[in-house]
Amino acid sequence: MDELLLFIKDVGFPIVVTIYLLYRIEGKLEALNMSIQSLPVLLSELMKK
């Protein structure tokens, strides 16, 4: 039992930090994905001009 608590204590902080950073970057990745998906439409509009 003590080994398990020591393991959680040692590994818990990096896990929490990783989850926090993944949560923060999720919004930025979504915005990047949307801009990449809209790129062909914008390029086709520029080619028409």
N, C-alpha and C positions, 0 to 999 in steps of 0.2 A: 504494500500500500504506500509506503514512504517513497519507493522508487517511482511509482506512478505520479504522486504529487510533485516530486522533484522534476520529473519529465515535463509535466504540464507547466510548472513554473518556468523551466528553461525554454520551452518551445512556445508557450502561450503568447508571450509578447511579440515574437516575430509573426505569428499567425494573425494576431489582431492588427498589426501594422500592415500586413499584406492585404487583409480584407478591407481595411480603410482605404488603402491606395487603389485597390481595384474598384471600389465604390466611387472614388473620386474620378478615376480615369474613364469610367463607363459613359458618363455624359459627353466627354470630349470625343470618345470613339464613336458615339452615336452621331454627333455633329459632323465628324469627318466622313462617316459612312453616307450621310445624307448629301453632303457636298460632292462626294465622288459620284453618287447616283445621279445627281442633277447636271453633272459635267457634260454628258453627251447632248443634252437638250440645249445647254448654253452654247456649246460648240456649233451645233447645227444652226442656231439662230445667228451666230456670227458669220457663218459661211454663206448665209442667204443675203447678207448685206453687201 
